Amino acid sequence: MEAEGARRRHPSRPALPWAVRLQATGFGVGVDVISRRDGTVNRGLYSVIDRLLRVRADPRPDGSGVRSADFDVDASRGLWARVFSPADTTVASRPLPVIVYFHGGGFALFSAANRYFDALCRRLCYGINAVVVSVEYRLAPEHRYPAAYDDAMDTLLFINANGGIPSLDDNVPVDLSNCFLAGESAGGNIIHHVANRWVATDQATSNCVRLAGLLLVQPYFGGEERTNSELMLEGVAPIVNLRRQDFWWKAFLPVGANRDHPAAHVTGENAELSEVFPPAIVVVGGLDPLQDWQRRYADVLRRKGKMAQVVEFPEGIHAFYMFSELADSTKVIEDMRVFVESNMTSASAPESSAP
C-alpha cells in the first residue's frame, strides 16, 4: 500500500485547458445536483440535461468518414445499440474487428446517444479501423446489479444469434471472431464481468462471437478500503471523489450490500476469474483517484496467468480520453489500436489509420 501512495506524495490540481476544466467541473456539479442522499437520481432534472446532450445516429459520413445507425436488441426493456462504421468501403476491404463498447457514468448516468460518447465512438471507429457497437444498457438505481451485466450479455448473444451486426451495410465486412469489449469507468467494470460470463458460454457452445480482448479505460472498481490514491487525490482531481463514488455504488449494488460486493471488489481474495480469460489492456490515469484499484486489477490478472498490459498516463484525469483537446486522448486510441491489431487471430489485420 505504501508503494502505491509514494507515486504521488504531493499531488496538485491538474493543469487543464480551460475548456476541459469547464466541462469537467460542469460534469461534477451536474452529478451533485441530480444525486439524492437516498441513492436515487432526480430523473426529471436529469432528463432535461440528457436531452440537451443527445445526438441522433447519422447515416451520412462525418469528416472522418464514419457513419452511424441504431438497432434494437430488446425494445421491451429499452435495450438498443448504435453501430459506427467506416463509410469508405475501400478502407473496409477486409473483415474488420468489432468493438462492443459500454459507456461510463457510474452505472446511473448517460447514454449511447450522449454527444460525448457518440463522438468518442466515432474516434474509436476511425482510429482503430473497426466497427464499434455502443450499447444502451439500463441504468441504476431503477435497474440495479446485475441489470447492466445482463444487458451486455444479451447484446453479445443477440449479435451472435444474428451472425452479424444489424443496421450495418452489407459492404462493410466484419470478423466476429475478433470481437473486443471496450469500456471506460463503469463500462470497464461491465466488460470485466461480462467477459467472465461469456468465456464460460463460449466453452460450452459454438459461437461466432469470440472475445479477442478487453480494452478497460480507467475501469470503475472499488471496495470498503480507501486506497492511497483515493485519499490523496480527494479535493484535487475533478469528476471523481469519494462522495460521488459512494453514491454510484449505493445506486448500483443490491440494497444493503457494501463496496466489498464482488461486482465492485474484483481484486479481493474471493474474486472470480474464469480459467479462460481474454487478454486485457488497462489504461490508468495518474490523476484518477481510482488508479490503485486499476493497478491491483491488472496485478490480479497477471498473478492468475492472464495477459494484462498496463498503459500509464501520468497527467490523465478520470475520463481524460473523452476530451479530444487533450493530446493523451489521441495517444490512448493509438495504444488501443496497437492492442487490437496485436490480438487479432486472423491473418489479415486491419490497415491502420491515424486517429
C-alpha positions in Angstrom: 0.0 0.0 0.0 2.9 2.3 0.9 4.4 1.9 -2.6 1.1 3.0 -4.2 0.9 6.2 -2.2 4.5 7.0 -2.9 3.7 7.6 -6.5 2.1 10.9 -5.7 3.2 12.3 -2.3 2.2 15.9 -3.1 -0.5 15.9 -5.7 -1.5 19.2 -7.2 -4.5 20.2 -9.2 -4.1 19.1 -12.8 -3.2 21.7 -15.4 -6.0 21.5 -17.9 -7.1 23.6 -20.8 -9.9 26.0 -19.7 -12.4 24.3 -22.0 -11.7 20.8 -20.4 -11.7 22.2 -16.9 -15.0 23.9 -17.5 -16.5 20.6 -18.9 -15.1 18.5 -16.1 -16.4 21.0 -13.5 -19.8 21.1 -15.1 -20.0 17.3 -15.0 -19.2 17.2 -11.3 -21.7 19.9 -10.5 -24.4 18.2 -12.6 -23.9 14.9 -10.8 -24.2 16.5 -7.4 -27.4 18.4 -8.4 -29.2 15.3 -9.6 -28.0 12.9 -6.9 -30.2 12.3 -3.9 -29.0 11.3 -0.5 -31.1 8.1 -0.6 -29.1 6.8 -3.6 -31.7 7.8 -6.2 -31.4 10.1 -9.2 -33.6 13.1 -9.9 -34.7 11.7 -13.3 -36.9 14.7 -14.0 -33.9 17.1 -13.9 -31.6 14.5 -15.4 -33.9 14.1 -18.4 -33.6 17.8 -19.2 -29.8 17.7 -19.2 -29.8 14.3 -21.0 -31.9 15.7 -23.9 -29.6 18.6 -24.3 -26.6 16.2 -24.7 -28.3 13.7 -27.0 -27.5 13.3 -30.7 -29.1 11.1 -33.3 -27.4 8.5 -35.4 -26.4 9.8 -38.7 -26.1 7.6 -41.8 -24.1 10.3 -43.5 -20.4 10.1 -43.1 -18.8 12.8 -40.9 -15.5 14.5 -41.5 -13.5 11.3 -40.7 -15.7 9.1 -42.9 -17.7 7.4 -40.1 -21.5 6.9 -40.2 -23.8 5.5 -37.6 -27.2 3.7 -37.2 -29.2 2.4 -34.3 -30.7 -1.1 -33.8 -32.9 -2.7 -31.1 -31.8 -5.6 -29.1 -34.9 -5.8 -26.8 -37.2 -2.9 -27.3 -39.4 -4.0 -24.4 -36.7 -3.0 -21.9 -35.2 -0.2 -23.9 -32.1 -2.2 -24.8 -30.5 -0.9 -28.1 -27.2 -0.1 -29.6 -25.6 2.4 -32.0 -23.2 1.0 -34.6 -20.4 3.1 -36.1 -18.7 2.0 -39.3 -16.4 3.5 -42.0 -18.3 4.9 -45.0 -15.3 4.3 -47.3 -15.6 0.7 -48.4 -12.1 0.7 -49.7 -10.9 1.1 -46.1 -13.2 -1.8 -45.1 -12.0 -4.1 -48.0 -11.1 -6.8 -45.4 -13.1 -8.0 -42.4 -12.9 -5.5 -39.6 -12.7 -6.3 -35.9 -15.8 -5.5 -33.8 -15.6 -3.4 -30.7 -18.6 -3.7 -28.4 -18.4 -0.5 -26.2 -20.0 0.4 -22.9 -20.1 4.0 -21.7 -19.3 5.2 -18.2 -21.4 7.2 -15.8 -21.3 5.3 -12.5 -23.9 2.8 -13.8 -26.6 5.5 -13.3 -26.0 8.2 -15.9 -25.6 8.9 -19.6 -26.5 7.1 -22.8 -25.1 5.7 -26.0 -26.7 8.8 -27.7 -24.8 11.2 -25.5 -22.7 13.5 -27.7 -19.5 12.8 -25.8 -19.8 9.1 -26.2 -21.1 9.4 -29.8 -18.0 11.4 -30.7 -15.7 9.1 -28.8 -17.1 6.0 -30.7 -16.5 7.8 -34.0 -12.9 8.4 -33.0 -12.5 4.7 -32.0 -14.0 3.6 -35.3 -11.7 5.8 -37.3 -8.6 5.5 -35.2 -8.7 1.7 -34.7 -10.4 0.9 -38.1 -13.1 -1.2 -36.5 -16.8 -1.4 -36.4 -17.9 -0.1 -33.0 -21.2 -1.1 -31.3 -22.1 1.2 -28.4 -24.7 -0.4 -26.1 -27.6 1.5 -24.4 -27.8 -0.5 -21.2 -30.4 0.1 -18.4 -29.4 2.5 -15.6 -29.3 2.3 -11.8 -30.8 2.7 -9.3 -34.0 1.8 -11.2 -32.2 -1.2 -12.6 -29.6 -2.4 -10.1 -27.0 -5.1 -10.3 -26.9 -7.3 -12.4 -29.1 -5.5 -14.9 -26.2 -3.8 -16.7 -24.3 -7.1 -16.9 -27.4 -8.9 -18.2 -28.0 -6.2 -20.9 -24.3 -6.5 -22.0 -24.5 -10.3 -22.1 -27.8 -10.3 -24.0 -26.3 -7.9 -26.6 -23.5 -10.3 -27.3 -26.0 -13.1 -27.5 -28.1 -11.1 -29.9 -25.1 -10.3 -32.2 -24.1 -14.0 -32.0 -27.6 -15.2 -32.9 -27.8 -12.8 -35.9 -24.3 -13.8 -37.1 -23.5 -10.1 -37.7 -24.3 -6.5 -36.8 -27.9 -5.3 -37.5 -28.1 -1.9 -39.4 -24.6 -2.4 -40.8 -24.2 -2.0 -44.5 -23.5 -5.3 -46.3 -20.4 -3.8 -47.9 -18.7 -3.4 -44.5 -17.3 -6.9 -43.7 -16.8 -7.8 -40.0 -15.0 -10.6 -38.3 -16.9 -11.6 -35.2 -14.1 -14.0 -34.2 -12.2 -10.8 -33.5 -14.6 -9.2 -31.1 -13.2 -6.8 -28.4 -15.1 -5.4 -25.4 -14.3 -1.8 -24.5 -15.5 0.5 -21.8 -14.4 3.3 -19.5 -15.2 3.7 -15.8 -18.4 1.8 -15.2 -18.2 0.4 -18.7 -14.8 -1.0 -17.8 -16.4 -2.8 -14.8 -19.1 -4.1 -17.0 -16.8 -5.7 -19.6 -14.8 -7.5 -17.0 -17.8 -9.2 -15.6 -19.4 -9.9 -18.9 -16.1 -11.4 -20.2 -16.2 -13.8 -17.3 -19.7 -14.9 -18.2 -19.1 -15.0 -22.0 -16.0 -17.2 -22.0 -17.9 -19.8 -19.9 -20.6 -19.8 -22.5 -18.1 -19.9 -25.3 -16.6 -23.1 -24.0 -20.0 -24.8 -24.0 -21.4 -23.7 -27.3 -20.3 -22.9 -30.8 -20.3 -19.1 -31.0 -19.4 -16.9 -33.9 -18.6 -14.2 -31.4 -15.2 -14.8 -29.9 -13.7 -12.4 -27.4 -10.2 -11.5 -28.6 -9.5 -8.9 -25.9 -10.7 -6.3 -23.4 -10.0 -2.6 -23.5 -10.5 -1.2 -20.0 -10.1 2.5 -19.8 -9.9 3.6 -16.1 -12.3 0.9 -15.0 -14.5 1.5 -12.0 -13.6 -1.0 -9.3 -13.6 -0.5 -5.5 -14.0 -1.8 -2.0 -14.6 -0.7 1.5 -11.0 0.2 1.9 -9.9 3.7 1.0 -6.8 3.5 -1.1 -3.9 5.9 -1.1 -4.8 7.4 -4.5 -8.5 7.9 -3.4 -7.4 9.7 -0.2 -4.5 11.7 -1.7 -6.5 13.0 -4.7 -9.6 13.9 -2.7 -10.4 17.5 -3.4 -7.7 17.6 -6.1 -9.0 15.5 -9.0 -12.1 16.6 -10.9 -15.1 14.4 -11.7 -14.4 11.5 -9.2 -14.4 11.9 -5.5 -15.3 9.7 -2.5 -18.8 11.0 -2.1 -19.7 10.5 -5.8 -18.1 7.0 -5.8 -20.2 6.1 -2.7 -23.3 7.4 -4.3 -22.8 5.4 -7.5 -22.1 2.1 -5.7 -25.1 2.7 -3.5 -27.3 3.2 -6.5 -25.9 0.1 -8.4 -25.2 -2.6 -5.8 -28.0 -4.7 -4.2 -29.8 -2.9 -1.4 -27.8 -3.4 1.8 -24.6 -4.5 0.0 -21.3 -2.7 0.7 -18.4 -2.0 -1.6 -16.8 -5.3 -1.0 -19.6 -6.9 -3.1 -18.0 -9.0 -5.9 -19.3 -6.6 -8.5 -17.1 -3.8 -7.1 -14.3 -5.6 -5.3 -12.8 -7.7 -8.1 -9.3 -7.7 -6.5 -10.4 -9.5 -3.3 -9.5 -13.0 -2.1 -12.8 -14.3 -3.4 -12.7 -12.5 -6.8 -14.0 -14.7 -9.6 -11.9 -15.1 -12.8 -12.7 -17.7 -15.5 -9.9 -20.1 -16.4 -10.0 -18.9 -19.9 -9.9 -15.1 -20.0 -9.2 -12.7 -22.8 -6.0 -10.5 -23.0 -6.6 -7.1 -21.5 -5.2 -3.6 -21.8 -5.8 -1.4 -18.7 -5.5 2.4 -19.1 -4.5 4.2 -15.9 -4.5 7.9 -15.3 -2.1 9.4 -12.7 -4.7 11.9 -11.6 -7.5 9.4 -11.3 -8.5 8.5 -7.7 -9.3 5.0 -8.9 -5.8 4.2 -10.2 -4.8 2.0 -7.3 -7.8 -0.3 -7.9 -6.9 -0.4 -11.6 -3.3 -1.4 -11.0 -4.4 -4.1 -8.5 -6.8 -5.5 -11.1 -4.0 -5.8 -13.6 -1.9 -7.5 -10.9 -4.6 -10.0 -10.2 -4.9 -10.9 -13.9 -1.2 -11.4 -14.1 -1.0 -13.5 -10.9 -3.6 -15.8 -12.4 -1.6 -16.2 -15.6 -3.6 -13.8 -17.8 -2.2 -11.2 -20.1 -2.6 -7.7 -18.8 -1.0 -4.7 -20.4 -1.0 -1.5 -18.3 -0.7 1.8 -20.1 0.0 4.8 -17.8 -0.9 8.4 -18.5 0.7 10.4 -15.5 -1.4 13.6 -16.2 -4.6 11.7 -17.0 -7.7 12.8 -15.0 -10.6 10.4 -14.9 -12.3 10.3 -18.3 -9.4 12.2 -19.9 -9.8 10.3 -23.2 -13.2 11.8 -23.6 -11.7 15.2 -24.3 -10.2 15.4 -27.8 -8.4 18.7 -26.7 -6.0 16.6 -24.7 -3.0 15.1 -26.5 -3.3 11.9 -24.4 -6.7 11.3 -25.7 -5.2 10.7 -29.1 -2.3 8.6 -27.8 -4.6 6.3 -25.9 -6.6 5.4 -29.0 -3.3 4.7 -30.8 -2.4 2.3 -27.9 -5.8 0.7 -28.2 -5.3 0.2 -32.0 -2.0 -1.5 -31.5 -3.5 -3.8 -28.8 -6.4 -4.7 -31.1 -4.1 -5.5 -34.1 -1.8 -7.5 -31.9 -4.6 -9.7 -30.6 -6.5 -10.4 -33.8 -6.3 -14.0 -34.7 -6.9 -13.7 -38.5 -4.0 -13.4 -40.8 -5.3 -10.1 -42.2 -5.2 -7.4 -39.6 -6.9 -4.1 -40.5 -4.8 -1.4 -42.0 -4.2 1.4 -39.5 -5.3 5.0 -39.8 -4.3 7.9 -37.7 -6.9 8.9 -35.1 
